Every structure is written in C-alpha cells, then in structure tokens.
C-alpha cells in the first residue's frame, strides 16, 4: 500500500474519531437529519454541530440534501457502522482480558 493511501485512510478515521461524530453517524444512518434535530440530540450549539458535519462531509462520511431551507444529512457509506461494530468487538475482548487479569490478581491474595 502506498503512503498516500494510508494517509487517506487515516483522514477518514480522524473524521469519525470523535464521540459527537460517532453519535451523528449512528443517527443519520437511521434517517436523514437536519442540523437542528442533531443539535437537540447532542445538546451542543448549532455552530458546533455544523462544524462536526462539515468535517464528516469533507471526509465523505455524510452527504447533505437541501429540502426547503434545511439541509438533511445522511450517512453516505453505511458500511462504516460495520467498522464501528468491529471496534466494539475489540472493546469487548479488552474487557474480558481485564476481567481475567483482575480475577488472577484477586486469586493471588
């Protein structure tokens, strides 16, 4: 793989690597959402949500479609949710390993 490809992959990962953006990805995967809906869900101000959406749009994660005065955002590539599921599997394995370690430490006493 070329360095440019790794850089492009890292750019997409950086764009999704924020708790608010993860929430946005899951919400717009369910149905298209406008900034005001996302603002209410997230509990942040409109400019902050707009900035998150801009980062996600620039990386190709979401797309916006204008409907009247509002833009409704949707997940452009739904397979990103599969990747998030994979990350959850990593977290589950880590938790199991930590529980095993804790049990080993407790049994040593």
N, C-alpha and C positions, 0 to 999 in steps of 0.2 A: 504494500500500500504506500502511496505517496504521502509526503508530509502535508501537502495541500488537502488531501482527503481527510487526514487525521484532524487538521485544523478545522475543516468544515464540520466534522462530526462533533468536535469539542464545542464549536459555536452553538450548535443546536442543544447540546447538553447544558451549556451555560444558560441558554434562554429558558429552559424548563426548570433549572435548578434553583427555584425559589418557592417557598411554601404557598405564597399567594398565586403564583403562576400554575402550580400543581392543581390548586383548587379551581382556578379558571379553566384549565384543560379538562378537568372532570365535568365541570358544569356545562361548558359549551359542547361537550361530547353528547350530553343528554339531549340538548336542544339549543338552537341559536339563542344567544342572549345579547342584550344591549348593555351599554356601559352603566346605565342607571340600575338595572337589575343586578349586575355584578357588584356595583358599589354597595347596594343594600346587603347582599350576601356576605361580602367581605368585611364590611364595616370600615372601609377606608374612604378617603375623599376621591372625587371624580378624577382629579388630575393624576393621582397615584395609580388608579385602575387603568386609566388611559395610557400611562407610561408602560405598565406591565403588558397591556395589549399590544402596544407598539413594538416592544421587544419581541413578543411572540409572533407578531405578524412579520416583522423583518426577518425572522429566522425560518419562516414558512410553516409554523405550527398552527396558526389560525388564519382565517380569512374573514373579511367583513363584507357584508352586502347591505347596501343602503335600502331602507324602506321608509319613505317619507323623510322626516327629519332625523331619523335614528339609523345607526349602523348596527346590524346584528352580526355577532361573531360566532363562528362555528369552528370546530376542530377540522383542520384541513387534512390531517393524516391520522385517522383513528388508531392505527397500529401503535402509536406512542403509548396508548393505555396498556398494551401488552407489555411494553418495556417497563412501565411503572409496576405492573404486576410482578415482573421478574425481580425488580428491586425489593418488593415486599417479600418475596421468597428469600432473598438474601437476609433481610431483617429477621425473618422467622428462624432461619438457620443460625444466625448470630445469637438470637435469644435462647435457642435450645443449647448452643455451646456454652453460653453464660450460665444457664441453669445447671448444666452438667458440672461446670467448674465450681459453682457455688456449692453443689452437693458434695463434691470431692473435698472442698475446703472444710465444710461443716462436719464431714465424717472423720476428718483428721484430728479433731479436738478430743 
